[in-house]
Amino acid sequence: MSAQQAATEPPVILRRHGHAGHIVLNRPRAINALTHEMVRLIREALDAWAVDDAVRVVVLSGAGERGLCAGADVVALWHDAKAGGTEAAAFWAEEYELNALIARYPKPYVAIMDGIVLGGGIGLSAHASHRVVTETSSVGMPETGIGFIPDVGGTWLLANAPGEVGVHLALTTGRMDAGEAIACGFADHYVPRAHLKALFDDLAELDADDALASRAQPSPDAPVLEHLAWLDAAYAGDDAEAIVERLRTVGTEHSLQAADAIESKSPTAVKVTLRALREAPALGSLERALEVEYRLALRCHAMPDYVEGVRAQVVDKDRNPAWSPATLGEVGDDDVDAFFAPLTDAEGGELRLS
């Protein structure tokens, strides 16, 4: 596709195939990074198809070969943060409302989690009724690396993963392959990429369950679960410094890499994320978790680490962020508490989904 064609193509393609309504994220050069316009287009389609008897199943996929969605358009959010703007708040409010809608959608919603699926891509897919991964799937929540928290329901999903695997993935920004995504509750079915076209044809004619039963193959192994014993021991509790110390005490290649990874992330984001994961199960629902994530997202957006993290990882790509504070020990309980305090009227108030 030429640059001129890319500029004229819609960012979301909506089409019908039999009784299936297809939503195709269509920014392949950006690995289909999610914009505010795309959120609104997807919401409009879902609202219309929910009451359209001719549409019996919704299918989400991404254009191009690289992945379903690499997350939100963080560069746009970065510019908004630098300007002290409010566009990010409006985007997250509508995005999280969409995530909640997907989770309770009245018709089968089949998400094709092929290739890279990160951040906002998780919000569009991992709350679906039917979630498909392939041999190319690379699924993760990389937010602590940009001074942010796992949002779009990420705290809810990660907190409900087996043992302490979710905490490990959140704090290190680790990625899951197909087998791990299924084992950790982010996906349901494994279908090789070469069989996706046949699956689409089946979904045009069959019920979603029958179509997937005919095309899904046994789930691959989940390597991360082989480390469950030491992960559960090392990541226990709510003290981030103690977690890093225990990881270093374990002393294996994997545990030392995990400790190094955590210490390279935003110390503030690590501690806020750990608190959010510990508190998520008691919230009782995805909607409540999204409401808390909205609160945390606005506070992260206003702190220096977000601007610095996006600069280092996405804009300048020097991979050398200067975090402030620079170490976990410099982030106190009071600092973390402030992120969880109710939003003020000046901040625009709370998001209400439940």
C-alpha positions as CSV (number, residue, x, y, z in Angstrom):
1,M,0.0,0.0,0.0
2,S,1.4,3.4,-1.0
3,A,1.5,6.3,1.5
4,Q,-1.2,8.0,-0.5
5,Q,-3.4,5.0,-0.4
6,A,-2.8,4.6,3.4
7,A,-3.9,8.2,3.9
8,T,-7.2,7.6,2.1
9,E,-8.0,4.2,3.6
10,P,-10.4,4.3,6.5
11,P,-8.8,3.3,9.9
12,V,-11.5,0.7,10.5
13,I,-13.0,-1.4,7.7
14,L,-16.5,-2.7,8.3
15,R,-17.8,-5.5,6.1
16,R,-20.2,-8.4,6.0
17,H,-19.4,-12.0,5.1
18,G,-22.5,-14.2,5.4
19,H,-24.0,-13.6,8.8
20,A,-20.7,-12.3,10.2
21,G,-20.0,-8.6,10.7
22,H,-16.2,-8.0,10.3
23,I,-14.3,-5.2,12.0
24,V,-10.8,-4.9,10.5
25,L,-8.4,-2.5,12.2
26,N,-6.7,-0.8,9.2
27,R,-3.5,1.0,10.2
28,P,-1.1,-1.7,9.3
29,R,1.9,0.6,9.1
30,A,1.4,1.4,12.8
31,I,0.5,-2.2,13.6
32,N,-3.1,-0.9,13.8
33,A,-2.5,1.4,16.8
34,L,-5.8,2.5,18.2
35,T,-7.0,6.1,17.8
36,H,-9.9,7.9,19.2
37,E,-11.6,7.8,15.8
38,M,-11.2,4.1,15.7
39,V,-12.8,3.6,19.1
40,R,-15.8,5.5,18.0
41,L,-16.1,3.6,14.7
42,I,-15.9,0.3,16.4
43,R,-18.5,1.4,19.0
44,E,-20.9,2.6,16.3
45,A,-20.6,-0.7,14.5
46,L,-21.1,-2.8,17.6
47,D,-24.2,-0.8,18.6
48,A,-25.7,-1.2,15.2
49,W,-25.0,-4.9,14.8
50,A,-26.3,-5.7,18.3
51,V,-29.8,-5.0,17.0
52,D,-29.3,-6.2,13.5
53,D,-30.8,-9.7,13.1
54,A,-28.8,-10.4,10.0
55,V,-25.6,-10.2,12.0
56,R,-25.2,-13.3,14.2
57,V,-21.5,-13.0,15.0
58,V,-18.9,-10.2,15.1
59,V,-15.3,-10.9,14.0
60,L,-12.3,-8.6,14.9
61,S,-9.1,-8.8,13.0
62,G,-6.2,-6.6,12.0
63,A,-4.9,-5.6,8.5
64,G,-1.4,-6.5,7.6
65,E,0.9,-9.3,8.7
66,R,2.4,-7.8,11.9
67,G,-0.4,-8.0,14.3
68,L,-3.9,-7.2,15.5
69,C,-3.1,-4.1,17.4
70,A,0.1,-2.7,19.1
71,G,-1.9,-0.6,21.6
72,A,-3.1,2.9,21.7
73,D,-1.6,5.7,19.6
74,V,0.7,6.7,22.4
75,V,2.5,9.4,20.4
76,A,-0.8,11.3,20.2
77,L,-1.4,10.7,24.0
78,W,2.2,11.9,24.6
79,H,1.6,15.2,22.8
80,D,-1.5,15.7,24.8
81,A,0.4,15.0,28.0
82,K,3.1,17.5,27.1
83,A,0.5,20.1,26.4
84,G,-1.5,19.4,29.5
85,G,-4.5,18.6,27.4
86,T,-7.7,16.6,28.0
87,E,-7.9,14.5,24.9
88,A,-6.3,11.5,26.6
89,A,-9.0,11.6,29.3
90,A,-11.8,11.6,26.7
91,F,-10.1,8.8,24.7
92,W,-9.7,6.6,27.7
93,A,-13.2,7.1,28.9
94,E,-14.6,6.0,25.5
95,E,-12.1,3.2,25.1
96,Y,-12.9,1.7,28.5
97,E,-16.6,2.0,27.8
98,L,-15.9,0.0,24.6
99,N,-13.9,-2.6,26.6
100,A,-16.9,-3.0,28.9
101,L,-19.3,-3.3,26.0
102,I,-17.2,-6.0,24.4
103,A,-17.2,-8.0,27.6
104,R,-21.0,-8.0,27.8
105,Y,-21.8,-8.0,24.1
106,P,-25.1,-9.9,23.4
107,K,-23.7,-11.8,20.3
108,P,-20.7,-13.9,19.8
109,Y,-17.6,-11.7,19.4
110,V,-14.6,-13.5,17.9
111,A,-11.3,-11.8,18.3
112,I,-8.4,-12.9,16.1
113,M,-5.3,-12.2,18.2
114,D,-2.8,-12.9,15.4
115,G,0.7,-11.4,15.7
116,I,1.4,-8.5,18.0
117,V,-1.4,-7.8,20.5
118,L,-0.5,-5.2,23.1
119,G,-2.1,-2.7,25.4
120,G,-5.2,-1.3,23.8
121,G,-5.3,-4.4,21.5
122,I,-5.9,-6.5,24.6
123,G,-8.9,-4.3,25.5
124,L,-10.4,-5.0,22.1
125,S,-9.8,-8.8,22.1
126,A,-9.2,-10.3,25.5
127,H,-12.7,-9.5,26.8
128,A,-14.3,-11.2,23.8
129,S,-16.5,-14.2,24.1
130,H,-14.3,-16.1,21.7
131,R,-10.5,-15.4,21.6
132,V,-8.3,-16.9,19.0
133,V,-4.5,-17.0,19.0
134,T,-2.1,-18.3,16.3
135,E,1.6,-19.4,16.2
136,T,2.6,-15.8,15.6
137,S,0.7,-14.3,18.6
138,S,2.7,-12.1,21.0
139,V,0.5,-10.9,23.7
140,G,1.4,-8.5,26.5
141,M,0.9,-5.4,28.6
142,P,4.1,-3.2,28.2
143,E,2.9,-0.2,30.1
144,T,5.3,0.0,33.1
145,G,8.0,0.5,30.5
146,I,6.4,3.9,29.5
147,G,5.5,5.1,33.0
148,F,1.9,3.8,32.8
149,I,-0.2,1.0,34.2
150,P,-1.8,-2.0,32.5
151,D,-5.2,-0.6,31.6
152,V,-8.1,-1.6,29.3
153,G,-9.0,-4.2,31.9
154,G,-5.4,-5.4,32.1
155,T,-5.2,-5.3,35.8
156,W,-8.4,-7.5,36.0
157,L,-7.0,-10.0,33.5
158,L,-3.5,-10.2,35.0
159,A,-4.7,-10.4,38.6
160,N,-6.8,-13.5,37.6
161,A,-3.9,-15.3,35.8
162,P,-2.5,-18.4,37.5
163,G,-0.6,-17.8,40.7
164,E,1.7,-14.8,40.4
165,V,2.3,-15.1,36.7
166,G,0.2,-12.0,36.0
167,V,2.2,-9.9,38.4
168,H,5.4,-11.1,36.8
169,L,4.1,-10.2,33.3
170,A,2.9,-6.8,34.4
171,L,6.0,-5.7,36.3
172,T,8.5,-7.1,33.7
173,T,6.3,-6.3,30.6
174,G,6.8,-9.9,29.5
175,R,4.9,-11.2,26.5
176,M,2.9,-14.4,26.1
177,D,2.9,-16.8,23.2
178,A,-0.2,-18.6,22.1
179,G,-0.1,-21.4,24.7
180,E,0.7,-18.9,27.5
181,A,-2.1,-16.5,26.5
182,I,-4.6,-19.4,26.7
183,A,-3.2,-20.7,30.0
184,C,-3.3,-17.2,31.5
185,G,-6.9,-16.5,30.6
186,F,-6.2,-14.0,27.7
187,A,-7.3,-16.4,24.9
188,D,-9.4,-19.6,24.4
189,H,-8.6,-21.2,21.0
190,Y,-5.5,-22.0,19.0
191,V,-5.9,-21.8,15.2
192,P,-2.8,-21.7,12.9
193,R,-2.6,-18.6,10.8
194,A,-2.9,-20.6,7.6
195,H,-6.3,-21.7,8.7
196,L,-7.8,-18.3,9.5
197,K,-9.3,-17.8,6.1
198,A,-11.2,-21.1,6.4
199,L,-12.3,-20.0,9.9
200,F,-13.7,-16.8,8.4
201,D,-15.6,-18.8,5.8
202,D,-17.0,-21.0,8.5
203,L,-18.0,-18.1,10.7
204,A,-20.0,-16.7,7.8
205,E,-22.3,-19.8,7.9
206,L,-21.9,-21.6,11.2
207,D,-22.4,-20.8,14.8
208,A,-19.2,-19.4,16.4
209,D,-18.8,-22.4,18.7
210,D,-19.2,-24.9,15.8
211,A,-16.8,-22.9,13.5
212,L,-14.1,-22.8,16.2
213,A,-14.6,-26.5,17.1
214,S,-13.9,-27.4,13.5
215,R,-10.8,-25.3,13.1
216,A,-9.1,-25.1,16.6
217,Q,-6.2,-27.3,17.4
218,P,-4.8,-28.4,20.8
219,S,-3.2,-25.5,22.7
220,P,0.6,-25.4,22.6
221,D,2.5,-25.7,25.8
222,A,2.8,-22.7,28.2
223,P,6.5,-22.3,29.1
224,V,5.9,-19.7,31.7
225,L,3.9,-22.2,33.8
226,E,7.1,-24.3,34.2
227,H,8.4,-21.5,36.5
228,L,5.2,-21.2,38.6
229,A,6.8,-22.4,41.8
230,W,9.6,-19.8,42.0
231,L,7.3,-17.1,40.5
232,D,4.7,-17.7,43.2
233,A,7.4,-17.5,45.9
234,A,9.3,-14.5,44.5
235,Y,6.2,-12.3,43.7
236,A,4.3,-12.9,46.9
237,G,3.2,-9.8,48.8
238,D,2.9,-6.1,48.0
239,D,6.5,-4.9,48.5
240,A,8.1,-4.3,45.1
241,E,11.6,-4.0,46.6
242,A,11.2,-7.3,48.4
243,I,10.1,-8.9,45.2
244,V,13.2,-7.8,43.4
245,E,15.4,-9.0,46.3
246,R,13.7,-12.5,46.2
247,L,14.2,-12.7,42.5
248,R,17.9,-12.1,42.9
249,T,18.0,-14.6,45.7
250,V,16.5,-17.3,43.4
251,G,19.5,-16.6,41.3
252,T,18.5,-18.3,38.0
253,E,18.9,-16.8,34.6
254,H,15.2,-16.2,34.4
255,S,14.8,-14.7,37.8
256,L,17.8,-12.4,37.4
257,Q,16.4,-11.2,34.1
258,A,13.1,-10.5,35.7
259,A,14.8,-8.5,38.5
260,D,16.7,-6.5,36.0
261,A,13.6,-5.9,33.9
262,I,11.6,-4.6,36.9
263,E,14.4,-2.2,37.9
264,S,14.5,-0.8,34.4
265,K,10.8,0.2,34.4
266,S,9.3,3.3,35.9
267,P,9.5,2.8,39.7
268,T,6.3,4.7,40.3
269,A,4.5,2.7,37.6
270,V,5.8,-0.5,39.1
271,K,4.5,0.3,42.6
272,V,1.1,1.6,41.4
273,T,0.7,-1.5,39.1
274,L,1.5,-3.9,42.0
275,R,-1.1,-2.2,44.2
276,A,-3.7,-2.2,41.4
277,L,-3.1,-6.0,40.8
278,R,-3.5,-6.8,44.5
279,E,-6.7,-4.8,44.8
280,A,-8.3,-5.8,41.5
281,P,-9.8,-9.2,42.6
282,A,-11.8,-7.5,45.5
283,L,-13.4,-5.1,43.0
284,G,-15.6,-7.9,41.8
285,S,-16.0,-7.0,38.1
286,L,-14.2,-5.8,35.0
287,E,-16.2,-2.6,35.1
288,R,-15.0,-1.7,38.5
289,A,-11.4,-2.5,37.5
290,L,-11.8,-0.2,34.5
291,E,-13.1,2.6,36.7
292,V,-10.0,2.3,38.9
293,E,-7.7,2.1,35.8
294,Y,-9.2,5.3,34.5
295,R,-8.3,7.0,37.8
296,L,-4.8,5.7,37.5
297,A,-4.4,6.5,33.8
298,L,-5.2,10.2,34.4
299,R,-2.7,10.4,37.2
300,C,0.0,8.6,35.2
301,H,-0.7,10.9,32.2
302,A,0.0,13.9,34.4
303,M,3.3,12.6,35.8
304,P,6.8,13.2,34.3
305,D,7.5,9.5,33.8
306,Y,4.8,9.1,31.2
307,V,6.2,11.8,29.0
308,E,9.7,10.5,29.6
309,G,8.8,6.9,29.0
310,V,7.1,7.4,25.7
311,R,9.9,9.7,24.6
312,A,12.5,7.0,25.4
313,Q,10.6,4.0,24.1
314,V,8.6,5.3,21.1
315,V,9.6,8.8,20.0
316,D,13.4,9.1,20.3
317,K,13.8,5.3,20.9
318,D,17.0,5.7,22.8
319,R,15.7,3.1,25.4
320,N,17.2,5.2,28.2
321,P,14.5,6.8,30.2
322,A,15.4,9.1,33.1
323,W,12.7,8.1,35.7
324,S,11.7,10.5,38.5
325,P,12.0,9.2,41.2
326,A,14.7,7.0,39.9
327,T,14.5,4.0,42.2
328,L,11.8,1.9,43.8
329,G,13.0,2.9,47.3
330,E,12.2,6.6,46.5
331,V,8.5,5.9,45.8
332,G,6.7,6.0,49.2
333,D,3.3,4.6,50.2
334,D,1.9,8.1,50.2
335,D,3.0,8.6,46.6
336,V,1.1,5.4,45.6
337,D,-1.9,6.3,47.7
338,A,-2.3,9.6,45.8
339,F,-2.9,7.7,42.5
340,F,-5.8,5.8,44.0
341,A,-7.6,8.8,45.6
342,P,-10.9,9.7,44.0
343,L,-10.7,12.0,41.0
344,T,-11.6,15.6,41.7
345,D,-14.0,17.8,39.8
346,A,-11.0,19.6,38.4
347,E,-9.8,16.3,37.0
348,G,-13.2,15.7,35.4
349,G,-14.6,13.3,37.9
350,E,-14.9,9.5,38.0
351,L,-15.7,7.2,35.1
352,R,-18.9,5.2,35.9
353,L,-19.4,1.9,34.2
354,S,-21.0,-0.2,36.9
